[in-house]
Amino acid sequence: DRPGFVEEADGGILFLDEIHRFNKAQQDYLLPAVENGTLTLIGATTENPSFEIISALLSRSRVFVLETLSEEPLVKILSRAIGKEYSSVIINNENRGLIAQLANGDARSALNILEIAVSLSRAGEITKEVISNSAQKFVRYDKNGEEHHNIISALHKSMRDSDPQGSTYWTMRMVEGGEDPKYIIRRMIRFASEDIGNADPQALQVAVAAKQAIEFIGYPECNTALVQTATYLAMAPKSNAVYEAINKAKADIKRTGN
């Protein structure tokens, strides 16, 4: 809203949350100030910066990947919140760990589960039953994330086996568990090119269209787009010729160089 705000920053720090929402022209406008040191730009995004940030700005930046939190730091965050906000609540270490597992590496989710559990608890004690009712989702992830990988693997195998019923089930297991729909469709897009390829070029178009639908309508309405895509991919003819061609080309390049 303020023309010239970049020039006025004079060495300040500009933090942009959801920087991927800035279009190319807006990102270009920031570039001169970043180059001459007028400001230090810090951008946060949940998207892949290689696709969402202009190359000129990205080349002048350092990318830090923030990984999901493991159980130990989540328990520390929960314990700090309990000490400050819910000191009268009774919750043992095991149940704090359970909340951390259900939060799937997200501190905000962990605190939300804790807040709901406190409101549902009787006599100030938070039990496993209260936590389960508060989370309202499958325990998909153990502390090593094994269940998460088991389910996405099961979805892949169902689609490869041309099993639309199994593909529907495993997709909905992730949906009902609160999995990020972008993660699900990302794996389906890869499947469409790796396992189907030119045996049915329409498969990739269906998967990419589903990505647009997911970004447009989000949960819970996007569940139909996910299942529609999973069943289409399951029933499509399969070919990994593109994937094999990539590996052979890589081998040739490694062997012969330029």
Phi and psi in degrees as GROMACS dihedral restraints (atoms count N, CA, C in turn):
[ dihedral_restraints ]
;  ai    aj    ak    al  type     phi  dphi    fc
    3     4     5     6     1  -118.6    20    10
    4     5     6     7     1   102.4    20    10
    6     7     8     9     1   -57.7    20    10
    7     8     9    10     1   136.8    20    10
    9    10    11    12     1    83.1    20    10
   10    11    12    13     1     9.9    20    10
   12    13    14    15     1   -61.2    20    10
   13    14    15    16     1   -29.1    20    10
   15    16    17    18     1   -66.4    20    10
   16    17    18    19     1   -44.6    20    10
   18    19    20    21     1   -65.2    20    10
   19    20    21    22     1   -29.5    20    10
   21    22    23    24     1   -80.1    20    10
   22    23    24    25     1   -10.7    20    10
   24    25    26    27     1   -64.4    20    10
   25    26    27    28     1   -35.0    20    10
   27    28    29    30     1    51.9    20    10
   28    29    30    31     1    62.0    20    10
   30    31    32    33     1    80.4    20    10
   31    32    33    34     1     8.9    20    10
   33    34    35    36     1   -78.3    20    10
   34    35    36    37     1  -179.9    20    10
   36    37    38    39     1  -108.5    20    10
   37    38    39    40     1   127.5    20    10
   39    40    41    42     1  -110.7    20    10
   40    41    42    43     1   113.3    20    10
   42    43    44    45     1  -101.4    20    10
   43    44    45    46     1   121.9    20    10
   45    46    47    48     1  -114.5    20    10
   46    47    48    49     1   109.1    20    10
   48    49    50    51     1   -78.9    20    10
   49    50    51    52     1   146.3    20    10
   51    52    53    54     1    54.1    20    10
   52    53    54    55     1    50.3    20    10
   54    55    56    57     1   -62.6    20    10
   55    56    57    58     1   -22.4    20    10
   57    58    59    60     1   -66.7    20    10
   58    59    60    61     1   -14.8    20    10
   60    61    62    63     1   -77.8    20    10
   61    62    63    64     1   -13.2    20    10
   63    64    65    66     1   -76.3    20    10
   64    65    66    67     1   131.1    20    10
   66    67    68    69     1   -77.8    20    10
   67    68    69    70     1   177.4    20    10
   69    70    71    72     1   -59.4    20    10
   70    71    72    73     1   -42.6    20    10
   72    73    74    75     1   -64.6    20    10
   73    74    75    76     1   -40.1    20    10
   75    76    77    78     1   -67.4    20    10
   76    77    78    79     1   -37.7    20    10
   78    79    80    81     1   -68.5    20    10
   79    80    81    82     1   -38.1    20    10
   81    82    83    84     1   -59.8    20    10
   82    83    84    85     1   -35.7    20    10
   84    85    86    87     1   -64.3    20    10
   85    86    87    88     1   -29.8    20    10
   87    88    89    90     1   -78.1    20    10
   88    89    90    91     1   -23.0    20    10
   90    91    92    93     1   -57.9    20    10
   91    92    93    94     1   -48.5    20    10
   93    94    95    96     1   -59.3    20    10
   94    95    96    97     1   -39.9    20    10
   96    97    98    99     1   -68.5    20    10
   97    98    99   100     1   -32.8    20    10
   99   100   101   102     1   -71.4    20    10
  100   101   102   103     1   -40.2    20    10
  102   103   104   105     1   -65.2    20    10
  103   104   105   106     1   -43.1    20    10
  105   106   107   108     1   -91.1    20    10
  106   107   108   109     1     3.8    20    10
  108   109   110   111     1    80.8    20    10
  109   110   111   112     1    12.0    20    10
  111   112   113   114     1   -59.3    20    10
  112   113   114   115     1   -34.6    20    10
  114   115   116   117     1  -144.9    20    10
  115   116   117   118     1   158.0    20    10
  117   118   119   120     1  -101.2    20    10
  118   119   120   121     1   117.3    20    10
  120   121   122   123     1   -95.8    20    10
  121   122   123   124     1   127.1    20    10
  123   124   125   126     1  -121.5    20    10
  124   125   126   127     1   117.9    20    10
  126   127   128   129     1  -115.6    20    10
  127   128   129   130     1   140.3    20    10
  129   130   131   132     1  -117.7    20    10
  130   131   132   133     1   137.0    20    10
  132   133   134   135     1  -153.1    20    10
  133   134   135   136     1   147.6    20    10
  135   136   137   138     1   -93.1    20    10
  136   137   138   139     1    -2.2    20    10
  138   139   140   141     1   -96.4    20    10
  139   140   141   142     1   168.8    20    10
  141   142   143   144     1   -73.7    20    10
  142   143   144   145     1   114.9    20    10
  144   145   146   147     1   -61.9    20    10
  145   146   147   148     1   -24.8    20    10
  147   148   149   150     1   -62.3    20    10
  148   149   150   151     1   -26.1    20    10
  150   151   152   153     1   -99.9    20    10
  151   152   153   154     1   -26.8    20    10
  153   154   155   156     1  -105.8    20    10
  154   155   156   157     1   -16.7    20    10
  156   157   158   159     1  -109.8    20    10
  157   158   159   160     1   136.3    20    10
  159   160   161   162     1   -61.0    20    10
  160   161   162   163     1   146.3    20    10
  162   163   164   165     1   -61.5    20    10
  163   164   165   166     1   -36.4    20    10
  165   166   167   168     1   -63.1    20    10
  166   167   168   169     1   -41.1    20    10
  168   169   170   171     1   -74.0    20    10
  169   170   171   172     1   -38.3    20    10
  171   172   173   174     1   -66.4    20    10
  172   173   174   175     1   -36.6    20    10
  174   175   176   177     1   -68.3    20    10
  175   176   177   178     1   -18.3    20    10
  177   178   179   180     1  -102.6    20    10
  178   179   180   181     1    14.3    20    10
  180   181   182   183     1  -123.5    20    10
  181   182   183   184     1   161.9    20    10
  183   184   185   186     1  -112.9    20    10
  184   185   186   187     1   128.8    20    10
  186   187   188   189     1   -96.1    20    10
  187   188   189   190     1   125.9    20    10
  189   190   191   192     1  -111.9    20    10
  190   191   192   193     1   124.5    20    10
  192   193   194   195     1   -93.3    20    10
  193   194   195   196     1   120.5    20    10
  195   196   197   198     1   -93.5    20    10
  196   197   198   199     1   110.3    20    10
  198   199   200   201     1   -80.3    20    10
  199   200   201   202     1   160.6    20    10
  201   202   203   204     1   -64.6    20    10
  202   203   204   205     1   149.7    20    10
  204   205   206   207     1   -76.7    20    10
  205   206   207   208     1   144.1    20    10
  207   208   209   210     1   -81.4    20    10
  208   209   210   211     1   177.3    20    10
  210   211   212   213     1   -63.8    20    10
  211   212   213   214     1   -39.7    20    10
  213   214   215   216     1   -59.9    20    10
  214   215   216   217     1   -53.2    20    10
  216   217   218   219     1   -64.7    20    10
  217   218   219   220     1   -31.3    20    10
  219   220   221   222     1   -64.8    20    10
  220   221   222   223     1   -40.3    20    10
  222   223   224   225     1   -63.3    20    10
  223   224   225   226     1   -38.8    20    10
  225   226   227   228     1   -63.1    20    10
  226   227   228   229     1   -41.8    20    10
  228   229   230   231     1   -63.9    20    10
  229   230   231   232     1   -43.3    20    10
  231   232   233   234     1   -62.2    20    10
  232   233   234   235     1   -43.7    20    10
  234   235   236   237     1   -63.9    20    10
  235   236   237   238     1   -38.3    20    10
  237   238   239   240     1   -64.6    20    10
  238   239   240   241     1   -42.9    20    10
  240   241   242   243     1   -65.0    20    10
  241   242   243   244     1   -40.1    20    10
  243   244   245   246     1   -63.5    20    10
  244   245   246   247     1   -42.2    20    10
  246   247   248   249     1   -65.3    20    10
  247   248   249   250     1   -33.7    20    10
  249   250   251   252     1   -91.6    20    10
  250   251   252   253     1   -41.3    20    10
  252   253   254   255     1  -105.9    20    10
  253   254   255   256     1   -29.4    20    10
  255   256   257   258     1  -131.0    20    10
  256   257   258   259     1    50.5    20    10
  258   259   260   261     1   -63.9    20    10
  259   260   261   262     1   -21.6    20    10
  261   262   263   264     1   -88.0    20    10
  262   263   264   265     1    -3.9    20    10
  264   265   266   267     1   -81.6    20    10
  265   266   267   268     1   142.0    20    10
  267   268   269   270     1  -105.1    20    10
  268   269   270   271     1   117.2    20    10
  270   271   272   273     1  -150.0    20    10
  271   272   273   274     1   122.7    20    10
  273   274   275   276     1   -80.1    20    10
  274   275   276   277     1   172.0    20    10
  276   277   278   279     1   -63.4    20    10
  277   278   279   280     1   -36.3    20    10
  279   280   281   282     1   -61.6    20    10
  280   281   282   283     1   -43.2    20    10
  282   283   284   285     1   -74.4    20    10
  283   284   285   286     1   -28.0    20    10
  285   286   287   288     1   -65.1    20    10
  286   287   288   289     1   -40.0    20    10
  288   289   290   291     1   -64.9    20    10
  289   290   291   292     1   -35.6    20    10
  291   292   293   294     1   -63.4    20    10
  292   293   294   295     1   -43.6    20    10
  294   295   296   297     1   -60.9    20    10
  295   296   297   298     1   -41.9    20    10
  297   298   299   300     1   -61.8    20    10
  298   299   300   301     1   -39.7    20    10
  300   301   302   303     1   -67.0    20    10
  301   302   303   304     1   -42.7    20    10
  303   304   305   306     1   -66.2    20    10
  304   305   306   307     1   -25.2    20    10
  306   307   308   309     1   -74.4    20    10
  307   308   309   310     1   -12.4    20    10
  309   310   311   312     1    56.0    20    10
  310   311   312   313     1    44.5    20    10
  312   313   314   315     1    79.1    20    10
  313   314   315   316     1     5.6    20    10
  315   316   317   318     1  -110.4    20    10
  316   317   318   319     1   114.2    20    10
  318   319   320   321     1   -63.8    20    10
  319   320   321   322     1   -36.8    20    10
  321   322   323   324     1   -63.3    20    10
  322   323   324   325     1   -41.7    20    10
  324   325   326   327     1   -63.5    20    10
  325   326   327   328     1   -40.6    20    10
  327   328   329   330     1   -60.8    20    10
  328   329   330   331     1   -44.0    20    10
  330   331   332   333     1   -69.1    20    10
  331   332   333   334     1   -34.5    20    10
  333   334   335   336     1   -65.7    20    10
  334   335   336   337     1   -43.1    20    10
  336   337   338   339     1   -61.3    20    10
  337   338   339   340     1   -42.9    20    10
  339   340   341   342     1   -61.3    20    10
  340   341   342   343     1   -44.8    20    10
  342   343   344   345     1   -61.7    20    10
  343   344   345   346     1   -43.8    20    10
  345   346   347   348     1   -66.8    20    10
  346   347   348   349     1   -40.2    20    10
  348   349   350   351     1   -61.6    20    10
  349   350   351   352     1   -39.3    20    10
  351   352   353   354     1   -62.2    20    10
  352   353   354   355     1   -41.6    20    10
  354   355   356   357     1   -69.6    20    10
  355   356   357   358     1   -26.1    20    10
  357   358   359   360     1   -92.9    20    10
  358   359   360   361     1   -14.4    20    10
  360   361   362   363     1   -72.1    20    10
  361   362   363   364     1   151.5    20    10
  363   364   365   366     1  -110.2    20    10
  364   365   366   367     1   138.1    20    10
  366   367   368   369     1    58.4    20    10
  367   368   369   370     1    24.4    20    10
  369   370   371   372     1    73.5    20    10
  370   371   372   373     1    11.3    20    10
  372   373   374   375     1  -108.4    20    10
  373   374   375   376     1   129.0    20    10
  375   376   377   378     1  -100.0    20    10
  376   377   378   379     1   115.1    20    10
  378   379   380   381     1  -104.0    20    10
  379   380   381   382     1   174.4    20    10
  381   382   383   384     1   -61.1    20    10
  382   383   384   385     1   -39.2    20    10
  384   385   386   387     1   -63.3    20    10
  385   386   387   388     1   -42.6    20    10
  387   388   389   390     1   -63.2    20    10
  388   389   390   391     1   -42.4    20    10
  390   391   392   393     1   -63.8    20    10
  391   392   393   394     1   -43.5    20    10
  393   394   395   396     1   -61.3    20    10
  394   395   396   397     1   -41.9    20    10
  396   397   398   399     1   -66.9    20    10
  397   398   399   400     1   -30.9    20    10
  399   400   401   402     1   -75.6    20    10
  400   401   402   403     1   -38.1    20    10
  402   403   404   405     1   -74.7    20    10
  403   404   405   406     1   -38.9    20    10
  405   406   407   408     1    53.2    20    10
  406   407   408   409     1    45.5    20    10
  408   409   410   411     1  -157.0    20    10
  409   410   411   412     1   164.4    20    10
  411   412   413   414     1   -67.8    20    10
  412   413   414   415     1   150.9    20    10
  414   415   416   417     1   -82.1    20    10
  415   416   417   418     1    82.8    20    10
  417   418   419   420     1   -82.1    20    10
  418   419   420   421     1   -28.6    20    10
  420   421   422   423     1  -119.7    20    10
  421   422   423   424     1   126.4    20    10
  423   424   425   426     1   -87.3    20    10
  424   425   426   427     1  -174.5    20    10
  426   427   428   429     1   -66.0    20    10
  427   428   429   430     1   -17.5    20    10
  429   430   431   432     1   -99.8    20    10
  430   431   432   433     1     0.7    20    10
  432   433   434   435     1    70.7    20    10
  433   434   435   436     1    21.4    20    10
  435   436   437   438     1   -65.0    20    10
  436   437   438   439     1   -43.7    20    10
  438   439   440   441     1   -64.8    20    10
  439   440   441   442     1   -36.8    20    10
  441   442   443   444     1   -56.3    20    10
  442   443   444   445     1   -49.1    20    10
  444   445   446   447     1   -71.0    20    10
  445   446   447   448     1   -32.3    20    10
  447   448   449   450     1   -61.8    20    10
  448   449   450   451     1   -42.4    20    10
  450   451   452   453     1   -73.3    20    10
  451   452   453   454     1   -42.4    20    10
  453   454   455   456     1   -67.1    20    10
  454   455   456   457     1   -32.7    20    10
  456   457   458   459     1   -65.8    20    10
  457   458   459   460     1   -40.3    20    10
  459   460   461   462     1   -64.3    20    10
  460   461   462   463     1   -37.2    20    10
  462   463   464   465     1   -63.9    20    10
  463   464   465   466     1   -45.1    20    10
  465   466   467   468     1   -59.3    20    10
  466   467   468   469     1   -44.8    20    10
  468   469   470   471     1   -65.7    20    10
  469   470   471   472     1   -37.5    20    10
  471   472   473   474     1   -64.3    20    10
  472   473   474   475     1   -42.4    20    10
  474   475   476   477     1   -68.3    20    10
  475   476   477   478     1   -39.2    20    10
  477   478   479   480     1   -65.9    20    10
  478   479   480   481     1   -32.7    20    10
  480   481   482   483     1   -84.0    20    10
  481   482   483   484     1     7.6    20    10
  483   484   485   486     1    56.1    20    10
  484   485   486   487     1    45.0    20    10
  486   487   488   489     1  -112.4    20    10
  487   488   489   490     1    92.5    20    10
  489   490   491   492     1   -66.0    20    10
  490   491   492   493     1   -33.4    20    10
  492   493   494   495     1   -65.7    20    10
  493   494   495   496     1   -47.3    20    10
  495   496   497   498     1   -62.8    20    10
  496   497   498   499     1   -39.4    20    10
  498   499   500   501     1   -62.5    20    10
  499   500   501   502     1   -39.8    20    10
  501   502   503   504     1   -63.7    20    10
  502   503   504   505     1   -45.9    20    10
  504   505   506   507     1   -60.9    20    10
  505   506   507   508     1   -50.6    20    10
  507   508   509   510     1   -70.5    20    10
  508   509   510   511     1   -31.6    20    10
  510   511   512   513     1   -62.7    20    10
  511   512   513   514     1   -45.2    20    10
  513   514   515   516     1   -70.8    20    10
  514   515   516   517     1   -27.9    20    10
  516   517   518   519     1   -59.4    20    10
  517   518   519   520     1   -41.9    20    10
  519   520   521   522     1   -72.2    20    10
  520   521   522   523     1   -40.9    20    10
  522   523   524   525     1   -60.9    20    10
  523   524   525   526     1   -49.4    20    10
  525   526   527   528     1   -67.0    20    10
  526   527   528   529     1   -25.2    20    10
  528   529   530   531     1   -81.2    20    10
  529   530   531   532     1    -5.2    20    10
  531   532   533   534     1    87.3    20    10
  532   533   534   535     1    17.2    20    10
  534   535   536   537     1   -61.9    20    10
  535   536   537   538     1   145.1    20    10
  537   538   539   540     1   -60.9    20    10
  538   539   540   541     1   120.4    20    10
  540   541   542   543     1   -62.3    20    10
  541   542   543   544     1   -26.4    20    10
  543   544   545   546     1   -67.5    20    10
  544   545   546   547     1   -33.3    20    10
  546   547   548   549     1   -66.2    20    10
  547   548   549   550     1   -43.6    20    10
  549   550   551   552     1   -62.0    20    10
  550   551   552   553     1   -48.9    20    10
  552   553   554   555     1   -71.1    20    10
  553   554   555   556     1   -28.5    20    10
  555   556   557   558     1   -61.0    20    10
  556   557   558   559     1   -42.4    20    10
  558   559   560   561     1   -69.0    20    10
  559   560   561   562     1   -34.2    20    10
  561   562   563   564     1   -69.8    20    10
  562   563   564   565     1   -37.6    20    10
  564   565   566   567     1   -62.7    20    10
  565   566   567   568     1   -43.7    20    10
  567   568   569   570     1   -60.7    20    10
  568   569   570   571     1   -43.2    20    10
  570   571   572   573     1   -60.4    20    10
  571   572   573   574     1   -40.4    20    10
  573   574   575   576     1   -60.8    20    10
  574   575   576   577     1   -35.0    20    10
  576   577   578   579     1   -91.8    20    10
  577   578   579   580     1   -32.9    20    10
  579   580   581   582     1   -80.3    20    10
  580   581   582   583     1   -42.8    20    10
  582   583   584   585     1  -102.3    20    10
  583   584   585   586     1   -16.8    20    10
  585   586   587   588     1  -114.3    20    10
  586   587   588   589     1   -50.2    20    10
  588   589   590   591     1    55.5    20    10
  589   590   591   592     1  -135.5    20    10
  591   592   593   594     1   -82.7    20    10
  592   593   594   595     1     2.6    20    10
  594   595   596   597     1   -65.6    20    10
  595   596   597   598     1   -28.5    20    10
  597   598   599   600     1  -153.9    20    10
  598   599   600   601     1    85.1    20    10
  600   601   602   603     1   -57.9    20    10
  601   602   603   604     1   -22.9    20    10
  603   604   605   606     1   -64.1    20    10
  604   605   606   607     1   -24.4    20    10
  606   607   608   609     1   -59.7    20    10
  607   608   609   610     1   -43.1    20    10
  609   610   611   612     1   -65.6    20    10
  610   611   612   613     1   -37.8    20    10
  612   613   614   615     1   -64.4    20    10
  613   614   615   616     1   -41.2    20    10
  615   616   617   618     1   -62.3    20    10
  616   617   618   619     1   -44.3    20    10
  618   619   620   621     1   -65.6    20    10
  619   620   621   622     1   -42.1    20    10
  621   622   623   624     1   -67.7    20    10
  622   623   624   625     1   -38.1    20    10
  624   625   626   627     1   -62.9    20    10
  625   626   627   628     1   -37.6    20    10
  627   628   629   630     1   -64.6    20    10
  628   629   630   631     1   -37.3    20    10
  630   631   632   633     1   -58.8    20    10
  631   632   633   634     1   -43.3    20    10
  633   634   635   636     1   -64.1    20    10
  634   635   636   637     1   -40.6    20    10
  636   637   638   639     1   -63.4    20    10
  637   638   639   640     1   -41.1    20    10
  639   640   641   642     1   -63.4    20    10
  640   641   642   643     1   -44.2    20    10
  642   643   644   645     1   -67.8    20    10
  643   644   645   646     1   -27.5    20    10
  645   646   647   648     1   -82.8    20    10
  646   647   648   649     1   -42.5    20    10
  648   649   650   651     1  -111.3    20    10
  649   650   651   652     1   -21.8    20    10
  651   652   653   654     1    63.8    20    10
  652   653   654   655     1  -171.2    20    10
  654   655   656   657     1   -75.0    20    10
  655   656   657   658     1   150.3    20    10
  657   658   659   660     1   -90.2    20    10
  658   659   660   661     1    -6.7    20    10
  660   661   662   663     1   -65.5    20    10
  661   662   663   664     1   -25.4    20    10
  663   664   665   666     1   -76.1    20    10
  664   665   666   667     1    -1.7    20    10
  666   667   668   669     1   -62.6    20    10
  667   668   669   670     1   -32.1    20    10
  669   670   671   672     1   -68.6    20    10
  670   671   672   673     1   -37.3    20    10
  672   673   674   675     1   -65.2    20    10
  673   674   675   676     1   -37.8    20    10
  675   676   677   678     1   -66.1    20    10
  676   677   678   679     1   -46.7    20    10
  678   679   680   681     1   -69.8    20    10
  679   680   681   682     1   -38.5    20    10
  681   682   683   684     1   -58.2    20    10
  682   683   684   685     1   -43.1    20    10
  684   685   686   687     1   -67.4    20    10
  685   686   687   688     1   -44.2    20    10
  687   688   689   690     1   -60.1    20    10
  688   689   690   691     1   -42.8    20    10
  690   691   692   693     1   -72.3    20    10
  691   692   693   694     1   -35.0    20    10
  693   694   695   696     1   -63.4    20    10
  694   695   696   697     1   -46.3    20    10
  696   697   698   699     1   -64.5    20    10
  697   698   699   700     1   -36.7    20    10
  699   700   701   702     1   -64.5    20    10
  700   701   702   703     1   -38.7    20    10
  702   703   704   705     1   -89.2    20    10
  703   704   705   706     1    -8.2    20    10
  705   706   707   708     1   -75.1    20    10
  706   707   708   709     1   152.6    20    10
  708   709   710   711     1   -63.6    20    10
  709   710   711   712     1   150.5    20    10
  711   712   713   714     1  -111.7    20    10
  712   713   714   715     1   143.9    20    10
  714   715   716   717     1  -158.5    20    10
  715   716   717   718     1   128.9    20    10
  717   718   719   720     1  -106.5    20    10
  718   719   720   721     1    26.4    20    10
  720   721   722   723     1   -61.5    20    10
  721   722   723   724     1   -38.8    20    10
  723   724   725   726     1   -64.3    20    10
  724   725   726   727     1   -43.8    20    10
  726   727   728   729     1   -62.8    20    10
  727   728   729   730     1   -42.0    20    10
  729   730   731   732     1   -66.0    20    10
  730   731   732   733     1   -39.1    20    10
  732   733   734   735     1   -63.1    20    10
  733   734   735   736     1   -39.4    20    10
  735   736   737   738     1   -61.2    20    10
  736   737   738   739     1   -47.0    20    10
  738   739   740   741     1   -63.9    20    10
  739   740   741   742     1   -39.5    20    10
  741   742   743   744     1   -67.9    20    10
  742   743   744   745     1   -39.5    20    10
  744   745   746   747     1   -64.3    20    10
  745   746   747   748     1   -42.2    20    10
  747   748   749   750     1   -60.8    20    10
  748   749   750   751     1   -41.9    20    10
  750   751   752   753     1   -63.5    20    10
  751   752   753   754     1   -41.6    20    10
  753   754   755   756     1   -62.1    20    10
  754   755   756   757     1   -45.0    20    10
  756   757   758   759     1   -62.9    20    10
  757   758   759   760     1   -42.0    20    10
  759   760   761   762     1   -64.3    20    10
  760   761   762   763     1   -36.2    20    10
  762   763   764   765     1   -78.0    20    10
  763   764   765   766     1   -39.8    20    10
  765   766   767   768     1  -106.3    20    10
  766   767   768   769     1   -13.3    20    10
  768   769   770   771     1    67.1    20    10
  769   770   771   772     1  -140.3    20    10
